Amino acid sequence: MTPPEGDSGEPVTPAGRLFLLPEMNTIIHCAIGVKNKIDIDATRSAIKNSLMLKHPRFCSLLVRDKNGREHWKKTDIDIDQHLLIVHKKNDSLCSCTDDDVVDKVVNEYIADLSVSTPFDISKPLWEVHVLLEQNCAILRIHHALGDGISLMSLFLTACRTLGDPEKIPALVTGRRPDYGKEGKQQDWRGVILRVLKMVWFSLAFSLEFVLRILWVGDKKTVISGGDGVELWPRKLATAKFLIEDMKTVKRAVANATINDVLFGLISSGLSRYLDHRSPKGSSARGPANNRNGHGQFKRKTIPAARRDRSDILIMVKSMFSLILCNSFEWFPDWLVQDISEMLKNNSGSQSRWGNRFGFILLPTFYHKHKHDADPLDHVRRAKKMIDRKKKTSEAHFAYHIGHLAMSLLGPKAAYVLNYRVLCNTTFTFSNVVGPQEVITITGNPITFIRVNTSSIPHSLTMHMVSYAGRADMQIMVAKDIIPDPEFLAKCFEDALVEMKEAAAAAV
């Protein structure tokens, strides 16, 4: 669609242009479960009166000028074009619990949306799919409209706390601690040493990032993707954790954080899964063009005694300036964010709306599961690496490299850089902090909040959202490569249970 002459509208941001490329076309799916039946009239009214429709990006069309540059063009909103009512029956033959049946139906619906349904650009790039039988609404929003933190902030403006129907929930984020102070000021030697470590680790990890762009990649395993894997059919499963269980494990490891526990259980869970798929070791599987004469993947067995390292590509977002690693600290120090500040679109706001995130390459290690091994060792290894990452400017470097490529060379060049990093890593993980307390929407208590994205060239992507003492991780897989994501989810859940038991025994 082309805007009228002389009325080109607001230009799309560089990051927005990147997400709008046909090769990227990244869409966020946020599943909102509620306790009671969904009232369609109340839902329609809530959308109509929400702050979302006052935000220019949610009431604007994507248009291109005569030079092909993308712009946002204000338009009138027809709610019925964006509100889709879905009637999907639960599987009556399933022997699962009611919650498991709902999860199965919702996850199958989102998995189908992720690969089969692009947005219609004749209307603003968002939709609300209401699954009536499952008491669930799926917010489908193009990533060009904003990132996870921005969109979570906007969503919370339509919600209220369960205890106070007039109170808007507060979004909370972690604040990066002042490492090394420990309640007292260090002398000049300690300050110099910390600066030298920061410079050294920043240079080392930034060089690693550059090498990932150029040619360095992970070994192929049974969970590695192939060419065009972002277009392959998907399956989706949910791993569920209690924050209190994570805190129990955290207390058993000196100076650990919740995220140390999280990445420890990811390492442990993946090791369990690789043992299940390849009992003799982590088997490598090449991309689609690495097949034998029968159309099956060729496999190469790696000895079990050998430690296999793969890098997680973690997307982290800061709400404050460009310190992109603040989400590493979810829970130790809470800082309440005024949601209204996020929606200000001026340079004076510290919490500007948009897509502002960097990448961190975090290694995870395959260790063959042994019954006599200490499960907490996974947490200790994760903590050691994450502590190093916290001392670096890797996320800043990744952000500025992408921004520079967008500004000087355009979205195609930025896409190539991002795609190279993704293709040379094994999987993606991101996290968003949700409300700590139970909240309601249109007076209906929310039971879960879950998020995932589409069009990422990995066979495995994981997105976690914390809400009301729980953390749900959506595990999106290419089903031709990872046919059993439910088992993978159970591997992660069992890893946390094992760590919790080890932590309790250590007390």
C-alpha positions in Angstrom: 0.0 0.0 0.0 1.3 3.4 -0.9 0.5 6.6 1.1 -0.9 9.7 -0.5 1.6 12.1 -1.9 3.0 14.4 0.8 1.5 12.3 3.7 4.1 9.5 4.2 3.4 9.1 8.0 5.8 8.1 10.7 8.9 6.2 9.4 9.3 2.6 10.7 12.3 2.3 13.0 15.4 0.5 11.8 14.7 -2.6 14.0 11.1 -2.5 12.8 12.2 -2.6 9.2 14.4 -5.6 10.0 11.5 -7.5 11.4 9.3 -6.6 8.4 11.6 -8.2 5.9 10.0 -11.2 4.2 12.9 -13.4 5.3 12.3 -12.4 9.0 8.6 -11.5 9.3 8.7 -12.2 13.1 5.4 -12.4 14.9 4.9 -12.6 18.7 2.2 -14.9 20.0 1.1 -14.3 23.6 -1.4 -16.8 25.1 -3.5 -15.5 28.0 -5.4 -18.1 29.9 -8.3 -17.0 32.2 -10.3 -18.8 34.9 -13.8 -18.2 33.7 -15.6 -18.2 30.3 -14.6 -15.3 28.1 -17.3 -12.6 27.5 -16.9 -11.5 23.9 -18.8 -8.2 24.4 -16.6 -7.4 27.4 -13.5 -8.3 25.5 -14.5 -6.2 22.5 -15.2 -3.2 24.9 -11.9 -3.7 26.7 -10.0 -3.6 23.4 -11.9 -0.5 22.2 -11.2 1.4 25.4 -7.6 0.1 25.9 -4.5 2.2 25.8 -3.4 0.0 22.9 -5.7 1.8 20.5 -4.3 5.1 21.6 -0.8 4.0 20.6 0.0 5.1 17.1 1.6 1.8 16.0 -1.6 -0.2 16.9 -3.8 2.1 14.8 -1.6 2.5 11.8 -1.2 0.7 8.5 2.1 -0.4 7.2 2.7 1.6 4.0 5.6 2.1 1.6 6.6 5.3 -0.2 7.7 5.5 -3.8 11.2 4.7 -2.8 10.1 1.5 -0.9 10.7 2.9 2.6 8.2 1.7 5.2 6.0 4.1 7.2 3.2 3.9 9.7 0.0 5.5 8.3 -2.8 6.4 10.8 -6.2 4.7 10.1 -9.5 3.9 11.7 -9.8 0.7 13.6 -12.6 -1.9 13.1 -12.4 -4.1 16.2 -14.2 -6.9 14.4 -11.4 -7.2 11.8 -8.9 -7.9 14.6 -11.0 -10.0 17.0 -11.2 -13.6 15.8 -13.5 -16.1 17.6 -12.2 -19.7 17.4 -14.3 -22.8 18.2 -11.9 -25.7 18.9 -13.2 -28.6 20.8 -11.1 -30.3 23.5 -9.9 -33.8 22.7 -12.4 -35.9 24.7 -10.3 -39.1 24.1 -7.3 -37.6 25.8 -6.5 -39.2 29.2 -4.8 -36.0 30.4 -6.0 -33.5 33.0 -8.2 -30.6 32.0 -5.2 -28.2 32.1 -3.2 -30.6 30.0 -6.0 -30.8 27.4 -6.2 -27.0 27.2 -2.4 -26.7 26.9 -2.4 -29.3 24.1 -5.1 -27.5 22.1 -3.7 -24.0 22.6 -0.2 -25.1 21.8 -1.3 -26.9 18.6 -3.2 -23.8 17.5 -0.2 -21.5 18.1 2.2 -23.9 16.3 0.0 -23.8 13.2 -0.2 -20.0 13.4 3.6 -19.8 13.6 4.2 -21.1 10.1 1.0 -20.8 8.1 -0.7 -17.4 8.6 1.0 -14.2 7.6 -0.5 -10.8 8.5 -2.9 -9.0 6.2 -1.2 -5.6 5.7 -4.5 -4.0 4.7 -5.1 -3.5 8.5 -2.8 -2.8 11.5 -0.5 -5.7 12.3 -2.2 -7.2 15.4 -5.0 -9.7 16.1 -6.7 -11.2 19.1 -7.7 -14.9 18.7 -10.2 -16.0 21.3 -10.4 -19.8 21.9 -13.8 -20.0 23.6 -13.7 -23.6 24.7 -10.2 -23.3 26.2 -10.8 -19.9 28.0 -7.8 -18.5 26.3 -7.0 -15.5 24.2 -4.0 -15.3 21.9 -2.5 -11.9 21.2 -0.8 -12.0 17.8 1.4 -9.0 17.3 4.0 -8.3 14.7 7.5 -7.8 16.3 7.8 -4.5 14.3 5.3 -2.9 16.7 7.5 -3.5 19.8 9.6 -5.9 21.8 8.6 -8.1 24.7 9.0 -5.6 27.5 7.2 -2.9 25.6 4.3 -5.1 24.8 4.0 -6.6 28.3 3.9 -3.0 29.6 1.1 -2.2 27.2 -0.9 -5.3 28.0 -0.8 -4.6 31.8 -2.5 -1.3 31.3 -5.7 -3.2 30.4 -5.4 -5.4 33.5 -6.1 -4.9 37.2 -4.8 -6.6 40.3 -7.1 -9.3 41.9 -6.9 -7.7 45.3 -7.7 -4.2 44.1 -9.9 -3.9 41.0 -8.8 -0.2 40.5 -5.1 -0.8 40.7 -3.0 -1.3 37.5 -0.4 -4.0 37.9 3.2 -2.8 38.0 5.8 -4.2 35.7 9.0 -5.1 37.6 12.5 -5.6 36.3 15.7 -6.6 37.8 18.5 -4.1 38.6 22.0 -5.0 37.9 23.9 -5.3 41.1 27.1 -3.4 41.8 29.5 -6.3 41.6 32.4 -6.4 44.0 31.1 -3.7 46.4 29.4 -6.1 48.9 28.4 -3.3 51.2 31.8 -1.6 51.3 33.9 0.4 48.9 36.8 -1.3 47.2 40.2 0.2 47.1 41.7 1.4 43.9 43.4 -1.9 43.2 40.0 -3.7 43.2 38.5 -1.0 40.9 41.4 -1.3 38.4 41.2 -5.1 38.5 37.4 -5.0 37.8 38.0 -2.6 34.9 40.7 -4.8 33.4 38.5 -7.9 33.7 35.6 -6.1 32.0 37.9 -4.9 29.1 39.4 -8.4 28.7 36.1 -10.3 28.8 34.4 -7.7 26.6 37.1 -8.1 23.9 37.1 -11.9 24.1 33.4 -12.3 23.9 33.0 -9.6 21.3 35.6 -11.4 19.1 33.6 -14.6 19.6 30.5 -12.8 18.4 32.3 -11.6 15.3 33.6 -15.1 14.6 30.0 -16.4 14.9 29.0 -14.0 12.2 31.8 -15.1 9.9 32.1 -18.9 10.1 32.4 -20.4 13.6 29.5 -22.6 14.4 28.3 -25.3 16.8 28.8 -29.0 16.2 25.7 -30.6 14.6 23.6 -32.6 17.1 20.2 -34.2 17.0 18.6 -30.8 17.8 20.5 -28.8 15.2 18.4 -27.2 12.4 19.0 -27.2 8.7 18.6 -24.8 5.7 15.2 -23.0 5.9 14.3 -24.6 9.2 12.3 -21.4 10.2 9.7 -22.5 7.6 9.4 -26.1 8.7 6.3 -27.4 10.5 6.3 -26.7 14.3 5.3 -28.3 17.5 4.9 -26.5 20.8 5.1 -27.7 24.4 5.1 -26.0 27.8 7.5 -26.6 30.7 6.2 -25.3 34.0 8.3 -24.3 37.0 7.6 -22.8 40.5 9.7 -19.8 41.3 10.0 -21.0 44.9 11.7 -24.2 43.7 14.2 -22.1 41.8 14.8 -20.0 44.9 15.4 -23.2 47.0 18.1 -24.2 44.5 19.5 -20.7 44.4 20.0 -20.7 48.2 22.1 -23.9 47.9 24.7 -22.4 45.6 26.7 -19.5 47.0 25.8 -16.1 45.5 23.6 -17.7 42.8 20.7 -16.0 41.1 17.5 -17.3 39.6 18.9 -17.1 36.2 21.9 -19.2 37.2 19.4 -21.8 38.3 17.5 -21.4 35.0 20.5 -21.9 32.7 21.7 -24.7 34.9 18.4 -26.6 34.5 18.5 -25.9 30.7 22.0 -27.5 30.6 20.8 -30.5 32.7 17.6 -30.9 30.8 19.3 -30.9 27.4 21.8 -33.4 28.6 18.9 -35.7 29.7 17.2 -35.3 26.3 20.4 -35.9 24.3 21.0 -39.1 26.4 17.5 -40.2 25.5 17.9 -39.5 21.8 21.4 -40.9 21.5 22.2 -43.2 24.5 25.8 -43.6 23.3 26.5 -39.9 23.2 25.3 -36.7 21.5 24.7 -37.6 17.9 25.3 -35.0 15.3 22.8 -34.5 12.6 23.5 -32.3 9.6 21.1 -30.0 7.7 18.6 -31.1 5.2 21.2 -31.6 2.5 23.1 -34.1 4.6 21.0 -37.2 4.0 21.8 -40.7 3.0 20.3 -42.5 0.0 17.2 -43.4 1.9 16.3 -39.8 2.7 17.3 -40.2 6.3 19.8 -38.0 8.2 23.3 -39.2 8.4 24.5 -39.5 12.0 27.9 -39.1 13.5 28.3 -40.4 17.1 30.4 -38.3 19.5 32.0 -40.3 22.3 30.0 -39.9 25.6 33.1 -39.0 27.5 33.6 -36.0 25.4 32.0 -32.8 26.5 29.9 -31.1 23.8 29.5 -27.4 23.9 26.7 -25.5 22.1 26.0 -21.8 22.3 22.6 -20.5 23.3 21.6 -17.3 21.6 19.9 -15.3 24.4 17.9 -12.2 23.6 18.0 -9.8 26.6 16.3 -6.4 26.9 16.9 -3.4 29.1 14.3 -0.8 30.0 17.0 1.6 31.1 19.4 3.3 28.6 21.4 0.7 26.7 22.5 -1.6 29.6 21.1 -4.6 27.8 22.0 -7.3 30.5 19.7 -6.1 33.3 17.2 -8.9 32.7 19.9 -11.3 34.0 18.7 -10.3 37.5 15.0 -10.9 37.6 14.3 -11.3 41.3 17.0 -10.2 43.7 16.4 -6.4 43.5 13.0 -5.2 42.2 12.5 -1.9 40.6 9.0 -0.8 39.8 8.5 0.6 36.3 5.9 3.2 35.7 4.1 1.8 32.7 2.9 5.1 31.4 6.6 6.1 30.9 7.0 3.2 28.4 4.4 4.7 26.1 6.1 8.1 25.8 7.7 8.4 22.5 10.1 11.2 23.2 13.8 11.4 23.7 13.4 12.5 27.3 11.9 9.2 28.4 14.3 6.6 29.7 11.9 3.8 28.9 11.2 4.5 25.2 8.9 2.3 23.2 10.4 0.1 20.5 12.7 -2.8 19.8 15.8 -2.4 21.9 17.7 -5.6 22.6 21.1 -7.2 22.2 22.4 -10.8 22.0 24.5 -12.7 24.3 26.2 -16.0 23.3 26.1 -18.3 26.3 27.7 -21.7 26.1 25.9 -24.7 27.5 27.5 -28.1 28.0 26.4 -31.7 27.4 27.2 -34.0 30.3 26.1 -37.6 30.2 23.6 -38.1 33.1 25.0 -40.1 36.0 23.1 -41.0 39.1 25.9 -40.2 41.5 26.6 -36.8 39.9 25.7 -33.6 41.8 22.8 -31.9 40.0 23.9 -28.5 41.4 27.1 -28.7 39.3 25.1 -27.5 36.4 24.1 -24.4 38.3 27.7 -23.8 39.4 29.0 -24.0 35.8 26.2 -21.7 34.6 26.9 -19.2 37.3 30.6 -19.1 36.5 29.9 -18.2 32.8 27.1 -15.8 33.5 29.2 -13.9 36.0 31.8 -13.4 33.3 29.1 -12.2 30.9 27.8 -9.7 33.4 31.2 -8.1 33.5 31.2 -7.5 29.7 29.8 -5.2 27.1 28.9 -8.0 24.7 25.2 -7.2 24.6 26.0 -3.5 24.0 28.4 -4.5 21.2 25.8 -6.8 19.6 23.2 -4.0 19.7 25.5 -1.4 18.2 26.7 -3.7 15.5 23.1 -4.4 14.4 22.2 -0.7 14.7 25.2 0.4 12.7 24.5 -2.2 10.0 20.8 -1.0 9.8 21.8 2.6 9.6 24.6 2.4 7.1 23.8 -0.7 5.0 20.0 -1.2 5.4 17.8 -4.0 6.7 19.1 -6.6 4.3 22.7 -6.3 5.6 21.4 -6.4 9.3 19.3 -9.5 8.4 22.4 -11.3 7.0 24.3 -10.5 10.2 21.5 -11.7 12.5 20.8 -14.8 10.3 24.5 -15.8 10.4 24.6 -15.6 14.2 21.4 -17.7 14.5 22.6 -20.3 12.0 25.9 -20.7 13.8 24.2 -21.3 17.2 22.0 -24.2 18.4 19.0 -22.5 19.9 17.5 -19.3 21.2 16.3 -18.4 24.6 14.6 -15.2 25.8 12.8 -14.2 29.0 10.3 -11.5 30.0 9.3 -10.7 33.6 5.6 -10.7 34.2 3.6 -9.5 37.2 4.3 -11.0 40.6 0.7 -11.1 41.7 -2.5 -12.6 40.2 -4.1 -10.1 37.8 -7.5 -9.9 36.0 -8.7 -8.7 32.6 -12.3 -7.6 32.3 -12.7 -8.9 35.8 -11.6 -12.4 34.8 -8.6 -13.8 36.7 -5.6 -14.7 34.5 -4.3 -18.2 35.0 -1.2 -18.1 32.8 0.8 -15.9 30.4 2.9 -17.6 27.8 4.9 -16.2 24.8 6.7 -17.4 21.7 7.8 -16.0 18.4 7.9 -17.3 14.9 10.4 -17.2 12.0 13.6 -17.9 14.0 16.0 -20.1 12.0 16.5 -22.6 14.9 14.9 -26.0 15.4 14.6 -25.1 19.1 13.5 -21.8 20.6 12.5 -21.2 24.2 10.7 -18.2 25.7 9.9 -17.9 29.4 7.5 -15.6 31.2 7.2 -15.4 35.0 3.8 -14.7 36.5 2.4 -15.0 40.0 5.1 -17.3 41.4 5.3 -19.5 38.3 7.5 -19.5 35.3 6.2 -21.1 32.1 8.6 -21.8 29.3 7.2 -22.3 25.7 9.3 -24.8 23.8 8.9 -24.3 20.0 10.5 -27.0 17.8 10.7 -28.1 14.2 8.8 -31.3 14.6 10.8 -33.1 11.9 13.9 -32.7 14.0 12.5 -32.7 17.6 9.4 -34.8 17.4 8.8 -35.0 21.1 8.9 -31.5 22.7 6.6 -32.7 25.5 9.4 -35.1 26.6 11.9 -32.3 26.3 9.7 -30.2 28.6 9.6 -33.0 31.1 13.4 -33.2 31.0 13.6 -29.6 32.1 11.0 -30.1 34.8 12.7 -33.2 36.1 16.0 -31.4 36.2 14.6 -28.7 38.5 13.1 -31.4 40.7 16.4 -33.2 41.0 18.2 -29.9 41.8 15.6 -29.1 44.4 16.1 -32.5 46.1 19.8 -32.0 46.0 19.5 -28.5 47.5 17.3 -29.8 50.3 19.7 -32.6 51.1 22.6 -30.1 51.3 20.9 -28.0 54.0 
